[in-house]
Amino acid sequence: MRFVEYPDKEEWAELLSRPHFDNSSLMATVQGVLDDVRQRGDEAVKEYEEKFDKVALTTLKVCQDEIDEAAKLITEELKTAIQQAAENIKKFHAAQDHELPSIETMPGVRCWQRAKAISKVGLYIPGGTAPLFSTVLMLAVPAKIAGCQKIVLCTPPGKNGKVHPAVLYAAYIAGVSDIYKIGGVQAIAAMAYGTESVTKVYKIFGPGNQYVTAAKQCVSLKDVAIDMPAGPSEVEVIADETANPAFVAADLLSQAEHGADSQAILITSSRELALKAMAEVERQVKELPRLALAEKSLEHSRIILVHDLDEVINLTNEYAPEHLIISTNDPLKIADRIENAGSLFLGHLTPESAGDYASGTNHTLPTSGYAHAYSGVNLDSFRKKMTYQQISPEGILNIAKTVEEMAENEQLFAHQNAMTLRRISVEKDNSK
């Protein structure tokens, strides 16, 4: 990790920059796969599965026998852990389920709002270096609570043609409708356009590599909604002299092990803590099975020493981290001043891994600085809001002049007339 002492404000942008990879060269490849799947459906998907995931499939959909078998292939301890995590995620997201009250904005003019589930959603679960069964829970559990009628899940199979059993078990626990052995761009295309086997969905969720991210961005332009712009995972730790350096280092490395393009940043005003945390990172990283990935991530990670708490907070709000751990004596005091972050973890005993798995909050969060404007996945992500209004005769008389005046001045005379005709009708009825 790079250790930076007391940077000037002019240096902040460079210090807080994320790893950048030019994806312009892959866009043509991505678009080609999308177009091919759109035109040829299942046949194209199977060809790309053989090309990219190195597996020849006769059917794309996971059958019930495979789901039943998965439950026998994982330990009872893991089943219990998945069930507990699902329950906590369910509790937290169910608590977000509430409607705004119907209100009268003026006498006779009543307005209200209702949430309607997105009827068909698609979930992408990466394969690659780790089976992310936790992401299955993070996406499928709130989708089920929201009332989505069809929950489609795509994930790349192993070379044996099977999906990791923990992914299948989590999908079963969470209530996924259909599971498909499809990875990469072809999975995004199948869900965006539909094929003979895969149902077309209205919104796609889930993380992925650069190709998956590019595919989601392409299909979101006109074909389907997506959860949010996504990039490599990241964590920032704010720590003071009361923090445990070993805890801080473990938190930094828990993000670094995600991949070579992940980023971990420590910001502190304590030189002693900074130096001890750096030493702990160097010690702990050597013990990680994913050492090679973590070491590459640490090449673009930082420990930044600043003068005071104000600088800590200003740097943090500038960075807008996906995950923010506040390991200080009074974390709530600092948290109240944070404007931009995906999810906050408060206190010395709250690791980011708790939120990744089982505390109940969602781990699908805005990266790459998008926390300046985006929220993480929540219950509302799986719904759209519809507004309603109903106007009584009294309401027409109260609101008509306002609408007529505004419509006339915008020179939208049909708008004006739609209100004027009703006002005249009510006035005639009242005069009888």
N, C-alpha and C positions, 0 to 999 in steps of 0.2 A: 504493500500500500504506500501511496505517496503521502508524506507528512508535510503539511503546509502551515507555516506560522504567520499569523497576523496579516492575512492578505488585504491589500487595498481593495476598495469597492470596484475599481476598474478590472480587477482580476476575477471577480465573482463569476461572471458569465463563463469563463473558460474552466474554472474550477468545478462548476456545477453542470458542465456539459455531459450529456450521456454518450455512451459509445455509439458511434454513427457508422452505419453500413449502407452503402449505396445500393438501393434495390431496383434502380432503373433497368438494369440488365435482366432482371428476373420477371419484369412485368409482361414482356412478350410471351415468355413461357407460361406464366399464369393465365394470361388471357387465352392462349391457345388451348389449354386444358379445359378452361371454363366453356369455351365455345364448342369444343368437341363433345363434352358431356351433355351440354344442352341439346346438341343435335342427335347424338347416338345413344344417350341414356346408359342403361346397365352395361351394354357391350363395351362402351368406352371406359366406364368405371373399372370393370374387371381387367381391362388391358393396362390401365394405369396402376392398379393394385399390383399386378405382376411386375410392372416396370419399376415402380418406386418402393413398394413394400416387399417385393420379392416373394409373393405368394399367389398361387393360382387358385382362384375361387370359383366354385360352381354356383353357389348362392351367396348373396350379400347379407341377408338378414340372419341374425342370431336366432336359433330356434329354442324352444322351451327346454329341450333336453340339455342344451349347453348351459342354460341358466341354472337348471337343477344341479348339473354336475359341478358348476362353479362353487355352489354352497358347500360341497363336500371336499373341495380342494383347499379351502382356507381354514385356518385354525379357529377354534371357538373364541379365543382371546381377540383375534382380529374382528370376528363377527360382532362381538360385544362392543368393541371400540367403534366400529362403523355405526352400530345401532345407537350408541350414546351420542356420537357426534351428530347423527341425523336428528335425534330428539332435541338437542340444544339448538341446532340450526332452525328446526321447525318452530320452537318456542320464540326465538328472537324475531323471525320473519312473520310469524302469525300475529305478533304484537303490533305489526305495522299495518294491519288490516282495519281501516276505519274510513268512514265516509264523511264528507263535509255536510253540515246541516243545511236544510233548505232555508233560504233567507229571503226576506222581502226587502229589495233594494229601495223601493218606494211603495207607497200604498197601491196594491193591486198588481205589482210586478214581482213575481216570485221566480227565483233562480236556484238551481241546485246542480250537483255534480255526482256522477256515478262512475265507478271503475268497472270496466269490462275486460275480462281476460283475453289476451291474444290467443286465439283458438289453436294455432299450430306453431310450435317453436322447435328450433333445432339446437342441439347441444353438441359442440365439438370437444372431444377429450383427447389430448395428444397422447401418443405412445412414446416412442423414442427411449430416452435414458431412464425414465421412471414412470410407473403406472399411476396416473393421477386420479385415483378413485375418490380422493377428497373433493376434487372439482366436480365430479358427478353429483355429490351431495349438495355442493354449493349452488348448483344450477337447477337440478331437478327438484329438490325439496321446495324452494320458493315457487317454482313453476306449478307444482302440484297444489300448493296452498292458494295460489292466485286463481286457479280454476282452469288452466290451459287444458283443452280437451285432448290434444295430441302432443306428446313430448317425444321427439325423435332424437336419438343419440347416435353419432358416428364416431368411431375410434379405429385406428389402424390395428389390424391383427398381427400376431407374431408370425414367424415364418412357418409355424405349424398350422396356420390358418385359424387360430383361436384367439379370442380376446382374453386378456388377463382376468382370472377368476374374481379378483377383488373388485375390478371395475364392473363386472357383471352382477356381483352380489350387491354392490352399492346402488346400481341402477334398479335392481329388483326392490331393494328396501325403499328407494325414493319414489318408485311408481312410474318409471319410464315406460312409455307405450311400446316403442319399437327400437331395437338396437341393430346397428349395421356395422359390418366389418369393412369400413372404408376410412382411409386416412387422407391427409394432405388436401391439396387443391380440389381433387376429385370429390372429396366429402363435402366441401363447401358448395361446389357446383351442384351436386346431387340434391342437397337440401334447398338450395336457392331456386332451382329450376324444376325439380322433381324428375324421377325416372320411372321405369316400369315397376321398380321395387320400392323406391324411396318417395315418401310423401313430400310434396313441396310445402315449405313452411313460410311463415311471415316475418320471423325474426330469428337470427342466428347468434348464439352465445358461445363463448369459450376462447381459451388462449391457443396459441400455436406458434410455429416458427415463422420465419420471414415470408415463406410462400403462402402459408395459411393466412397470415395477417394481410398480405397483399390481395389475396383472393377475396377476403371479407370486404376489404375496401372497394374492390372492383364491383362486386355484386351489390354493394350498398348504394351505388350511384343511381340505380333505377329499378333493381329487381327485388330487393328484400332489405329489411332493417337489420342492423347489427347492434350488439350491446354497447360497444365503445371502441375508439381507436386503441390499439394495444401495442405494446412494445416489450422489451426485456424487463424482467422483474428487478425491483430495487428496494433498498431499505436505507433509511437514515436513522441514526441513533443520536439523541441529545443526551449528554451525560455530564454530571458534575463530580466534585471530589468525593461524594458519598457513594458513587456507583461502584459496583464490583467489576474490575477489569476483565475477569474471566467471563462474566455474564455478557459484557459488552462485546467481547471478541466472538463469543459463540453466536450472538445475534447477527453480527456482521457476516460471519461465515455461513450462517443458515441461509442467507440470501445469495452469497457468492457461489454456493454449490449448485444453484439452479442451472447455471450455464455460463459459458465464456463471455456472454454479452451482458450478464447481470452486473449490478453496481451496488456497492455498499459505501456509505459515507458516515463518518463520525464527526460531529461538531461539538466542541467543548471549549470552555474557558479555563480548564484545568490542565496545565502542562503535565503534571504528575500522572493524572488519569490517562492522558493521551499516550504518553510513553509506555505506561504499563499495559494499556490495551493493545498497542502495537506489538509489544513483546508477546502478549498472549495470542494474538492472531498468528504470529510466526510459529508459535509452539503448537497451537491447536490444528492449524491447517495441515501439518505433516501427518496428523492422525486420521485424516478424512479419506474414506475410500474413493471419493470423487475429487481427489487432490488435483488432478490435471485441470479440471474445469474450474475449480475454486481459484487456483493460481492465476489462470488467465483472467478471471473476473477481477482479481485483486490488482491487476496491472492498471485498470482504469477506476480503481476505488481510491478514496481519500480519507485522511484524518486531518481535519482543519481546526487549528487552534486560533481562537479569537479573543478579543479583549474582555467582553462582558456579555450578559444575557441578552441585551438588545441586539447585538450583532448575531447571536445564535438564532434569535427569532426571525430577524430580517433575512438571514441567509436561508433559513428553513422555508419561509413563505415564498422566497424567490425560487427555490428548488422544487417545491410542491411534490414531496415524495409519495410514492405509492404506499409504503408502510413507514410510519414514524413511531419510534420507540422513545419515550421520554423517561430516562433512568436518572431521576434527580430526587432531591429531598422533598420537593413540593411539585409533583408533576401536574396537578390540576391548575396551578397558577400559570404554568407555561402553556398548557393546553388551551386555556381560555384565550390566548393571544395568537394561536395558530389559525390562519385563514385558509391555507391550502395544503391538504393532505388527503390521501385516500382513506386510511384507517389508522387510528392512534392506539398505542399500547402504553399504558400509564403505570409507572412504578418499577422498582427493581425486580419484581417477581412476575412481570407480565411479558413473556417473550412473544415475538411475532409468530412463532410456530403455533401458539395457542389459537390465534385467529385463523391460521392456515388450515387447521384441522377441526377444532371441536368447541371453541368457546361459544359459538353461535352466530357471530358476525360473518359477513361474506368475504371470501378472499379474492373474488374477482373484482379488481380495482383498477382505477386509471393510472397508467404509467406515463413515462416520457414527458412529465410536466402537465399532462391533461387534468390533473387534480386542481388546476387553476379554475376549471370550468365544469368538470364532470364529477358525478357521484359514482361510487361503486355499485355493483349489482344489488338490487333490493327487490322487495315485493312489487313495487311500482314498475320495475323493469319489465315485468311480464304482463303488464296491463296497459291499457290506454284509457284516458279519461274522457268521458262524454259529458257535455254540459246540456242542461235543459232550462227552458224558461216558459212560463205561462202567464199570460196577461189577461186580466179581467176587464170589464167595461170601465171600472174605476181607474185601473192602471192605464188604459188607453188615453183617458183624459189627462192623466198626470204626466205621461211620457211623450205624448204626441208632438207637442211644440218643440221639444228638445230634438227629437229625431228629424222632424221636418226642417228645422233651421239648419241642422248640420248637413243633411242631404242636399238641400238647396245650395248651400255654399260650396259643396264638393261637386256641384252640377250633376248630381246623380238623381234625375227627376223621377225616374221610375221608383227608386227607393222612397222618395218623398211621397209619391202618389200612393204607394202601398200602405203607408201610415195614414195619409190624409183621408182616403176612402173609409178606413175603419173609424177614424175620429168623427167624420160626418155622420156615419151610420149610428154610432153610439149617441151622438148629440141629438139625432132625430128621435131615437128610441126614448131618450130621457125627456124629450119635449112633449111626448104624447100624454 
